[in-house]
Amino acid sequence: MLTTAWVKSPPTVTLPMLVSLVLSPFFLAGALFLTFRRRRLLIERAGAQTAERPRSAKEHQ
């Protein structure tokens, strides 16, 4: 139950708001880092697989 004083003059920043503001950039940066890392690894893997494939029937034998 909220007190009348809190309803009339709420705090500017509460603890949950502060924790969210501090942690959200960290998790956003981590998500971006992992996304770009995964993309780079998938591109490298695709390049390695195409380099191993023979281009003609003669190379295959």
N, C-alpha and C positions, 0 to 999 in steps of 0.2 A: 504494500500500500504506500503510495507516495504522500509525502507531507505537503502541506499547503505552500510552504516556503520553496520547496523544490519545484512545484508546479509554476509558481509565480516567477521564479528566477532560476531556471535550470542551469547546471554547469555547462561551460563552453565545450569542454572535452571530458568525456568519461573514460574510465579505464578500458572498456571494450573497444571504444573508438580509437584510443591511443594504440592499443595492441594491433588493431587492424591496419592502422596507418603505418606502423613500423614494419609489420610482416608482409604486407601486400607487395611492396616493391621487390623484396627478396624472392618471393615465390614467382612473381612475374618474370624476373630476370632468369631464374632457374628454368622456368618453362620455355622461355625463348632460347636459352643456351642448349637445352636438350633437343629442342625441335631442329635447330640448325645443325647440331652435331649429328643427329640421326639422318638428316637429309644429306649431309656430306658423306656419311658412311654408305648410304644407299647408292649414291652416285658413284662412289669409288668401287663398290661391289659390282654394279652394273657395268662399269668400264672394264673391270678385270674379267668378267664373264664374256664380254664381247671380244676381248683380246685373245682369249683362249679358243674361241670357235674357229674352225677352218673356213676359209673364204671360198674354196673351190673343192671339187671332188679330188683333185690331185693332192692337195694338202691333207685331205682326210686320210689318204692311204698311207 
